[in-house]
Amino acid sequence: MPRSVNAVASRARRKKVMKLAKGFFGRRKNVWTVAKNAVEKAMSYAYRGRKEKKRNFRALWIMRINAGARQYGMTYSQFMGACKKHNIELNRKVLADLAMNHPEAFKAVVDQVK
């Protein structure tokens, strides 16, 4: 009896990886061994990037809040400490949006904590 190797599943696995490699440059898009490594590396970069995105956005929000607070003679650290003390539970994303797009609302928050 011939050996059964389940070629259907193997082909499907390879097709899945080759589909992910679509758009890559050179042999990375059409040679199985090269594409497999390239896709694996790309997936690890994508996973890492999803974590980095959160860090980058938080850093951006902090910069925007700091810039907004300094217009009214406070540092970011002083402003956030005062917000905690006065039980203002606005997160950094919202505060950054206020500082950028609604300066009068941000000024009201700053006046409240001063």
C-alpha positions in Angstrom: 0.0 0.0 0.0 1.4 3.4 -0.9 2.5 5.9 1.8 -0.1 8.5 2.7 1.4 12.0 3.2 -1.8 14.2 3.2 -0.6 16.4 0.4 -3.9 18.3 0.6 -3.1 19.7 4.0 0.6 20.3 3.1 -0.4 22.2 -0.1 -3.0 24.3 1.9 -0.3 25.2 4.5 2.1 26.3 1.8 -0.6 28.3 0.0 -1.5 30.1 3.2 2.1 31.2 3.7 2.6 32.1 0.0 -0.5 34.2 0.1 0.9 36.1 3.1 4.2 36.6 1.2 2.3 38.3 -1.7 3.9 41.7 -2.4 7.3 40.8 -1.0 10.4 41.5 -3.2 12.3 38.9 -5.3 12.4 35.3 -4.2 10.7 36.1 -0.9 7.4 36.0 -2.7 7.6 32.8 -4.7 10.2 30.4 -3.3 8.7 28.3 -0.5 11.8 28.1 1.8 12.6 31.8 1.5 9.0 32.9 1.7 8.4 30.8 4.8 11.3 32.5 6.7 10.3 36.0 5.4 6.6 35.5 6.5 7.7 34.2 9.9 9.9 37.2 10.4 7.2 39.6 9.2 4.7 38.1 11.6 7.1 38.6 14.5 7.6 42.2 13.5 3.8 42.7 13.2 3.3 41.2 16.7 6.0 43.5 18.2 4.6 46.5 16.3 1.2 46.1 17.8 2.8 46.4 21.3 5.0 49.3 20.2 2.0 51.2 18.8 0.5 51.5 22.3 3.8 52.8 23.7 4.1 55.3 20.8 0.6 56.7 21.2 1.0 57.1 25.0 4.3 59.0 24.4 2.5 61.2 21.9 -0.3 62.0 24.3 2.2 62.8 27.0 4.0 65.2 24.7 0.8 67.0 23.7 -0.4 67.3 27.3 3.0 68.6 28.3 2.9 71.2 25.5 -0.6 72.3 26.5 0.2 72.5 30.2 3.3 74.5 29.7 1.3 77.3 28.0 -0.3 77.8 31.4 2.9 77.6 33.5 2.8 74.0 34.6 4.8 71.0 33.6 3.3 67.6 32.6 4.3 66.1 35.9 2.7 68.9 38.0 -0.4 68.9 35.9 -1.0 65.1 36.1 -0.3 65.2 39.9 -2.8 68.0 40.4 -5.4 66.1 38.3 -5.0 63.0 40.5 -5.2 65.2 43.6 -8.4 66.9 42.4 -10.0 63.5 41.3 -10.1 64.5 37.6 -10.3 61.1 36.0 -9.7 62.0 32.4 -7.2 59.7 30.7 -4.2 60.9 28.7 -5.9 60.2 25.3 -8.8 62.6 26.2 -6.5 65.2 27.8 -4.2 65.2 24.7 -7.3 65.6 22.4 -8.5 68.5 24.5 -5.0 70.2 24.5 -4.8 69.8 20.7 -8.4 70.4 19.4 -10.2 72.2 22.3 -7.8 74.6 24.0 -10.6 76.4 25.8 -11.8 73.1 27.4 -8.2 72.2 28.3 -7.7 75.7 29.9 -10.8 75.0 32.0 -9.3 71.7 33.3 -6.0 73.5 34.0 -7.8 76.3 35.9 -9.7 73.7 37.9 -6.5 72.0 39.1 -4.5 75.2 39.8 
